[in-house]
Amino acid sequence: MPDTLEAFWTAVKAGDTATVQTLLAADPALALARTASGVSAVLLAAYYGRAPLAQQILAAGGPADLFEASALGQAAQVGALLDAAPAQVNAFAADGFTALGLAAFFGHPAVLDLLLARGADPNLAANNPMNVRPLHSAVAHRDAATALALAETLLRHGAEANAQQEGGYTALHEAASSSHLPLARLLLARGANPALANAAGLTPHDLAEKHGHTEAAALLRAAVA
């Protein structure tokens, strides 16, 4: 079993659909397996960018829990689960993330809206060393338009623009690093402090200059002045 389980985790991370299907056919219980840190196979696949594979594992293992449904964008399932147990809206997954944080990280606006409407706390940090809040997860989304839309929603619902995650980074640090000017402007308009330094002593302006983002650097320099 240990060798089979290790082979399963390796295949999930690699997105090796054929091997995963072969292993699941031989041992369907693998669909419900969890890593040593308690992460489900479905979430592990999602973390590694294997969304189709996550769906296949889910189909073999049964309905998604709140965290899996939030990560996969299953708004109807999220709603049904919260109907049954409303208090879990601010619960933590085994690896410390909230459902709202997962919806933000994976870029699911409909799930984000639903969770906020059901009382999810936009300022609840992950219960792990990363200490990320949903806003940090939102602005890190690789699609700029999605990041902006998610950030707008979270800020509208009271997300703290100057919240700091591991290393002292704020959402504005991320916007500066990626030269996401509309996001930087939004954050500044919502009270983000352009002079707030991270643990290494770097401000958002410092990061913009470090990465050669001249427009972002100029925007943040003016904001500090």
Residue frames relative to the residue before (quaternion, step in Angstrom):
aa qw qx qy qz dx dy dz
M 1.0000 0.0000 0.0000 0.0000 0.00 0.00 0.00
P 0.6497 0.5130 -0.3535 0.4356 3.66 0.81 -0.81
D 0.6588 0.5039 -0.3159 0.4608 3.60 0.96 -0.85
T 0.6438 0.5195 -0.3119 0.4673 3.58 1.03 -0.83
L 0.6582 0.5084 -0.3071 0.4626 3.55 0.95 -0.90
E 0.6546 0.5030 -0.3180 0.4662 3.59 0.93 -0.82
A 0.6357 0.5170 -0.3229 0.4736 3.56 1.04 -0.77
F 0.6265 0.5410 -0.3235 0.4584 3.55 1.07 -0.76
W 0.6701 0.4875 -0.3025 0.4709 3.59 0.87 -0.94
T 0.6400 0.5295 -0.3247 0.4523 3.57 0.96 -0.82
A 0.6749 0.4937 -0.2865 0.4677 3.57 0.95 -0.91
V 0.6280 0.5318 -0.3360 0.4582 3.59 1.02 -0.79
K 0.6773 0.4983 -0.2952 0.4536 3.58 0.84 -0.97
A 0.7114 0.4563 -0.2486 0.4731 3.56 1.03 -0.82
G 0.4133 -0.7058 0.4747 0.3251 3.57 1.23 -0.30
D 0.3402 0.7493 -0.4868 0.2931 3.54 1.20 0.62
T 0.2060 -0.8413 0.4899 0.0983 3.55 0.29 1.31
A 0.6468 0.5390 -0.3313 0.4259 3.59 0.89 -0.87
T 0.6829 0.4720 -0.2907 0.4758 3.58 0.90 -0.91
V 0.6272 0.5308 -0.3406 0.4571 3.58 0.96 -0.80
Q 0.6730 0.4938 -0.3032 0.4596 3.59 0.89 -0.89
T 0.6367 0.5245 -0.3264 0.4615 3.58 1.02 -0.78
L 0.6811 0.4873 -0.2845 0.4666 3.56 0.92 -0.92
L 0.6533 0.5058 -0.3128 0.4686 3.59 1.02 -0.76
A 0.6219 0.5373 -0.3412 0.4562 3.58 1.07 -0.70
A 0.6907 0.4665 -0.2707 0.4818 3.55 1.05 -0.78
D 0.8016 0.0381 0.0115 0.5966 3.58 1.08 -0.72
P 0.2342 -0.8241 0.5019 0.1186 3.62 0.11 1.28
A 0.5712 0.6169 -0.3783 0.3875 3.58 1.16 -0.52
L 0.5201 0.6456 -0.4137 0.3762 3.58 1.20 -0.36
A 0.5767 0.6022 -0.3768 0.4035 3.60 1.12 -0.57
L 0.7245 0.3961 -0.2260 0.5168 3.57 1.21 -0.51
A 0.4131 0.7283 -0.4603 0.2952 3.58 1.27 0.10
R 0.1612 -0.7661 0.6139 0.1011 3.53 -1.27 0.50
T 0.5370 -0.6193 0.4667 0.3321 3.54 -1.14 0.65
A 0.7158 -0.4327 0.3217 0.4438 3.55 -1.31 0.11
S 0.7021 0.4380 -0.2627 0.4961 3.60 1.14 -0.58
G 0.6089 -0.6137 0.3255 0.3831 3.57 1.29 0.17
V 0.4666 0.6753 -0.4495 0.3525 3.59 1.26 0.16
S 0.4279 -0.7092 0.4976 0.2575 3.57 -0.86 0.95
A 0.6402 -0.5204 0.3986 0.4005 3.55 -1.26 0.37
V 0.6171 0.5520 -0.3400 0.4460 3.57 1.06 -0.73
L 0.6985 0.4534 -0.2748 0.4806 3.58 0.85 -0.96
L 0.6105 0.5498 -0.3609 0.4414 3.59 1.00 -0.72
A 0.6450 0.5093 -0.3171 0.4733 3.57 0.94 -0.85
A 0.6529 0.5105 -0.3151 0.4623 3.58 0.96 -0.84
Y 0.6421 0.5338 -0.3232 0.4453 3.59 0.94 -0.86
Y 0.7215 0.4147 -0.2391 0.5002 3.57 1.06 -0.71
G 0.5702 -0.6379 0.3674 0.3647 3.58 1.23 0.34
R 0.5222 0.6318 -0.4043 0.4058 3.58 1.18 0.54
A 0.0233 -0.8600 0.5098 0.0060 3.58 0.76 1.02
P 0.6570 0.4924 -0.3456 0.4542 3.68 0.83 -0.78
L 0.6505 0.5048 -0.3148 0.4721 3.56 1.02 -0.78
A 0.6023 0.5521 -0.3525 0.4562 3.58 1.04 -0.72
Q 0.6507 0.5136 -0.3111 0.4648 3.57 0.99 -0.83
Q 0.6500 0.5150 -0.3188 0.4589 3.59 1.01 -0.78
I 0.6476 0.4993 -0.3188 0.4792 3.58 0.98 -0.81
L 0.6329 0.5349 -0.3245 0.4561 3.56 1.00 -0.82
A 0.6438 0.5295 -0.3203 0.4500 3.58 0.97 -0.85
A 0.6878 0.4733 -0.2743 0.4773 3.57 1.12 -0.68
G 0.7759 0.3988 -0.1835 0.4531 3.57 1.13 -0.59
G 0.6532 -0.5222 0.3312 0.4369 3.57 1.17 -0.12
P 0.7548 -0.4083 0.2535 0.4465 3.58 -1.27 0.04
A 0.5588 -0.6259 0.4418 0.3175 3.54 -1.18 0.67
D 0.3955 -0.6490 0.5759 0.3014 3.54 -1.22 0.51
L 0.7609 -0.4005 0.2416 0.4498 3.59 -1.27 0.10
F 0.6968 0.4812 -0.2816 0.4512 3.57 0.93 -0.89
E 0.6388 0.5067 -0.3199 0.4826 3.57 1.03 -0.75
A 0.6656 0.5064 -0.3037 0.4564 3.57 0.92 -0.91
S 0.6491 0.5097 -0.3155 0.4683 3.59 1.03 -0.76
A 0.6723 0.4986 -0.2938 0.4616 3.57 0.98 -0.82
L 0.7380 0.4111 -0.2196 0.4880 3.57 1.07 -0.71
G 0.5134 -0.6824 0.4016 0.3308 3.58 1.24 0.00
Q 0.4143 0.7149 -0.4665 0.3156 3.59 1.14 0.54
A 0.1757 -0.8431 0.5012 0.0841 3.57 0.33 1.28
A 0.6456 0.5276 -0.3332 0.4402 3.60 0.92 -0.82
Q 0.6670 0.4893 -0.2985 0.4760 3.58 0.97 -0.84
V 0.6125 0.5339 -0.3472 0.4682 3.59 1.02 -0.75
G 0.6629 0.5114 -0.3034 0.4549 3.58 0.90 -0.90
A 0.6631 0.5080 -0.3063 0.4565 3.57 0.94 -0.89
L 0.6624 0.5083 -0.3042 0.4586 3.57 0.96 -0.85
L 0.6802 0.4704 -0.2910 0.4809 3.58 1.02 -0.76
D 0.5580 0.5686 -0.3870 0.4643 3.57 1.18 -0.48
A 0.7066 0.4681 -0.2499 0.4682 3.56 0.98 -0.91
A 0.8090 0.0282 0.0277 0.5865 3.58 1.04 -0.77
P 0.1838 -0.8496 0.4846 0.0974 3.60 0.37 1.23
A 0.6408 0.5775 -0.3302 0.3832 3.59 1.02 -0.79
Q 0.6152 0.5803 -0.3601 0.3938 3.58 1.14 -0.44
V 0.4065 0.7432 -0.4610 0.2645 3.59 1.24 -0.05
N 0.7688 0.2838 -0.1678 0.5480 3.60 1.15 -0.60
A 0.3458 0.7398 -0.4991 0.2899 3.56 1.18 0.56
F 0.3916 -0.6977 0.5492 0.2416 3.53 -1.33 0.33
A 0.4495 -0.6463 0.5445 0.2895 3.55 -1.10 0.75
A 0.7197 -0.4514 0.3017 0.4326 3.57 -1.26 0.24
D 0.7306 0.3988 -0.2389 0.5001 3.59 1.08 -0.64
G 0.6723 -0.5762 0.2666 0.3806 3.57 1.25 0.38
F 0.5978 0.5777 -0.3732 0.4120 3.60 1.20 -0.10
T 0.4119 -0.6875 0.5375 0.2620 3.55 -1.22 0.53
A 0.6444 -0.5016 0.3960 0.4199 3.54 -1.26 0.29
L 0.6451 0.5176 -0.3253 0.4583 3.59 0.99 -0.81
G 0.6448 0.5212 -0.3183 0.4597 3.56 0.99 -0.79
L 0.6579 0.5017 -0.3060 0.4710 3.57 1.01 -0.80
A 0.6359 0.5174 -0.3323 0.4665 3.60 0.97 -0.80
A 0.6550 0.5008 -0.3061 0.4759 3.58 1.04 -0.77
F 0.6717 0.5178 -0.3031 0.4344 3.58 0.85 -0.97
F 0.7552 0.3740 -0.2013 0.4992 3.57 0.94 -0.89
G 0.4967 -0.7289 0.3842 0.2728 3.59 1.27 0.16
H 0.4207 0.6965 -0.4754 0.3345 3.59 0.79 1.02
P 0.2429 -0.8242 0.4938 0.1337 3.62 0.11 1.26
A 0.6521 0.5262 -0.3358 0.4303 3.61 0.90 -0.82
V 0.6568 0.4851 -0.3040 0.4907 3.58 1.02 -0.81
L 0.6107 0.5510 -0.3423 0.4542 3.57 1.02 -0.80
D 0.6675 0.5019 -0.2979 0.4623 3.58 0.86 -0.97
L 0.6618 0.5190 -0.3037 0.4476 3.56 0.93 -0.91
L 0.6730 0.4979 -0.2981 0.4585 3.57 0.86 -0.94
L 0.6496 0.5045 -0.3184 0.4713 3.59 0.97 -0.81
A 0.6485 0.5190 -0.3125 0.4609 3.58 1.00 -0.82
R 0.7065 0.4397 -0.2487 0.4957 3.57 1.15 -0.62
G 0.6896 -0.5372 0.2717 0.4024 3.59 1.22 0.28
A 0.3437 0.7359 -0.5163 0.2714 3.59 1.16 0.33
D 0.4049 -0.7241 0.5162 0.2126 3.56 -0.96 0.94
P 0.3246 -0.7829 0.4937 0.1949 3.64 -0.45 1.13
N 0.7128 0.4287 -0.2556 0.4927 3.59 1.26 -0.22
L 0.4485 0.6813 -0.4611 0.3495 3.57 1.24 0.28
A 0.2911 -0.7848 0.5270 0.1470 3.57 -0.52 1.22
A 0.6026 -0.5444 0.4403 0.3829 3.55 -1.23 0.51
N 0.4014 -0.7179 0.5257 0.2169 3.54 -1.04 0.84
N 0.5779 0.5139 -0.4056 0.4872 3.54 0.69 1.19
P 0.7239 -0.4693 0.2651 0.4307 3.62 -1.18 0.27
M 0.5716 0.6006 -0.3950 0.3956 3.62 1.10 -0.43
N 0.1492 -0.8505 0.4925 0.1087 3.58 1.20 -0.63
V 0.3316 0.7596 -0.5016 0.2480 3.59 1.11 0.61
R 0.2690 -0.7077 0.6264 0.1854 3.51 -1.22 0.65
P 0.7048 -0.4654 0.3029 0.4415 3.61 -1.17 0.33
L 0.6192 0.5518 -0.3563 0.4303 3.61 1.03 -0.70
H 0.6304 0.5237 -0.3367 0.4637 3.60 0.99 -0.78
S 0.6619 0.5020 -0.3038 0.4664 3.56 0.96 -0.87
A 0.6455 0.5387 -0.3195 0.4371 3.57 0.99 -0.83
V 0.7302 0.4437 -0.2641 0.4474 3.59 0.73 -1.01
A 0.6243 0.5407 -0.3410 0.4490 3.58 1.23 -0.31
H 0.4470 0.6927 -0.4672 0.3196 3.60 1.24 -0.13
R 0.4864 -0.7236 0.4106 0.2670 3.56 -0.82 1.01
D 0.6382 0.4616 -0.3427 0.5121 3.60 1.20 -0.28
A 0.4391 -0.7478 0.4337 0.2447 3.57 -0.47 1.23
A 0.6643 0.5081 -0.3125 0.4504 3.59 0.91 -0.85
T 0.6492 0.5075 -0.3116 0.4731 3.57 1.02 -0.82
A 0.6324 0.5369 -0.3257 0.4535 3.57 0.95 -0.87
L 0.6705 0.5022 -0.2942 0.4601 3.56 0.93 -0.92
A 0.6729 0.5014 -0.3004 0.4534 3.58 0.87 -0.92
L 0.6594 0.4992 -0.3071 0.4707 3.58 0.94 -0.86
A 0.6525 0.5153 -0.3140 0.4585 3.58 0.95 -0.88
E 0.6224 0.5432 -0.3361 0.4524 3.58 0.98 -0.84
T 0.6689 0.5041 -0.2990 0.4572 3.56 0.90 -0.93
L 0.6887 0.4863 -0.2899 0.4530 3.57 0.83 -0.96
L 0.6564 0.5013 -0.3130 0.4688 3.58 0.95 -0.83
R 0.6277 0.5380 -0.3257 0.4587 3.57 1.05 -0.75
H 0.7207 0.4062 -0.2320 0.5117 3.56 1.16 -0.60
G 0.7121 -0.5172 0.2499 0.4037 3.56 1.16 0.48
A 0.3421 0.7350 -0.5199 0.2692 3.61 1.14 0.29
E 0.4269 -0.7130 0.5044 0.2347 3.57 -0.94 0.92
A 0.4004 -0.7654 0.4570 0.2122 3.56 -0.49 1.23
N 0.7450 0.4087 -0.2198 0.4792 3.60 1.11 -0.62
A 0.3236 0.7512 -0.5143 0.2577 3.59 1.21 0.29
Q 0.2283 -0.7887 0.5622 0.0994 3.56 -1.00 0.90
Q 0.2721 -0.7505 0.5838 0.1479 3.52 -0.98 0.91
E 0.7786 -0.2726 0.2328 0.5151 3.58 -1.25 -0.27
G 0.7948 0.2533 -0.2107 0.5097 3.55 -0.87 0.96
G 0.5351 -0.6716 0.3793 0.3446 3.57 1.28 0.08
Y 0.4314 0.7173 -0.4517 0.3087 3.58 1.25 0.22
T 0.2269 -0.7461 0.6125 0.1291 3.54 -1.11 0.80
A 0.6819 -0.4483 0.3656 0.4477 3.54 -1.30 0.06
L 0.6345 0.5347 -0.3313 0.4491 3.59 1.07 -0.69
H 0.5741 0.5568 -0.3780 0.4663 3.60 1.12 -0.54
E 0.6589 0.5027 -0.3077 0.4674 3.58 0.96 -0.85
A 0.6522 0.5134 -0.3155 0.4599 3.57 0.92 -0.88
A 0.6538 0.5082 -0.3069 0.4691 3.58 1.03 -0.78
S 0.6613 0.5234 -0.3051 0.4422 3.57 0.95 -0.89
S 0.7513 0.3737 -0.1952 0.5078 3.57 1.05 -0.79
S 0.3634 -0.7514 0.4653 0.2946 3.57 1.33 -0.07
H 0.2980 0.7381 -0.5342 0.2848 3.55 0.97 0.93
L 0.2129 -0.8471 0.4756 0.1047 3.56 0.21 1.31
P 0.6506 0.4932 -0.3510 0.4587 3.68 0.84 -0.77
L 0.6480 0.5070 -0.3207 0.4693 3.59 1.02 -0.76
A 0.6369 0.5221 -0.3296 0.4617 3.58 0.95 -0.82
R 0.6580 0.5052 -0.3095 0.4647 3.58 0.94 -0.86
L 0.6302 0.5292 -0.3278 0.4640 3.57 0.99 -0.82
L 0.6851 0.4898 -0.2906 0.4542 3.57 0.82 -0.97
L 0.6444 0.5116 -0.3219 0.4685 3.58 0.98 -0.81
A 0.6502 0.5195 -0.3113 0.4588 3.57 1.01 -0.81
R 0.7183 0.4136 -0.2327 0.5087 3.57 1.19 -0.62
G 0.7140 -0.5190 0.2457 0.4006 3.57 1.18 0.53
A 0.3663 0.7285 -0.5072 0.2791 3.59 1.18 0.23
N 0.3585 -0.7496 0.5260 0.1814 3.57 -0.92 0.97
P 0.3010 -0.7939 0.4986 0.1748 3.63 -0.37 1.17
A 0.6715 0.4910 -0.2961 0.4694 3.60 1.26 -0.30
L 0.4900 0.6707 -0.4331 0.3500 3.60 1.26 0.00
A 0.2440 -0.8043 0.5309 0.1080 3.57 -0.59 1.18
N 0.4591 -0.6445 0.5291 0.3064 3.55 -1.24 0.49
A 0.7572 -0.3961 0.2557 0.4520 3.58 -1.28 -0.05
A 0.6695 0.4793 -0.2899 0.4878 3.58 1.22 -0.47
G 0.5685 -0.6295 0.3639 0.3849 3.55 1.30 0.08
L 0.5459 0.6283 -0.3858 0.3979 3.59 1.28 0.21
T 0.2986 -0.7322 0.5873 0.1725 3.56 -0.94 0.94
P 0.6774 -0.4500 0.3561 0.4603 3.61 -1.21 0.14
H 0.6259 0.5363 -0.3394 0.4532 3.59 1.01 -0.78
D 0.6284 0.5402 -0.3294 0.4526 3.58 1.00 -0.83
L 0.6757 0.4914 -0.2970 0.4623 3.57 0.93 -0.87
A 0.6213 0.5333 -0.3448 0.4591 3.59 1.00 -0.77
E 0.6728 0.4810 -0.2967 0.4774 3.59 0.93 -0.86
K 0.6258 0.5618 -0.3283 0.4301 3.56 0.99 -0.87
H 0.7476 0.3839 -0.1988 0.5042 3.56 1.01 -0.84
G 0.5235 -0.6797 0.3910 0.3334 3.59 1.26 0.13
H 0.4314 0.6894 -0.4692 0.3441 3.57 1.17 0.52
T 0.2031 -0.8500 0.4736 0.1096 3.57 0.23 1.28
E 0.6573 0.5066 -0.3259 0.4529 3.60 0.93 -0.81
A 0.6585 0.4970 -0.3045 0.4761 3.55 0.94 -0.86
A 0.6390 0.5290 -0.3239 0.4548 3.56 0.97 -0.84
A 0.6580 0.5062 -0.3083 0.4645 3.58 0.96 -0.87
L 0.6333 0.5335 -0.3233 0.4581 3.57 0.98 -0.86
L 0.7211 0.4449 -0.2505 0.4684 3.57 0.83 -0.99
R 0.5946 0.5498 -0.3645 0.4597 3.59 1.11 -0.61
A 0.6639 0.4973 -0.2925 0.4758 3.55 0.98 -0.88
A 0.6443 0.5289 -0.3213 0.4493 3.57 1.03 -0.77
V 0.6436 0.5063 -0.3174 0.4782 3.57 1.04 -0.76
A 0.6650 0.5079 -0.3031 0.4560 3.57 0.97 -0.88
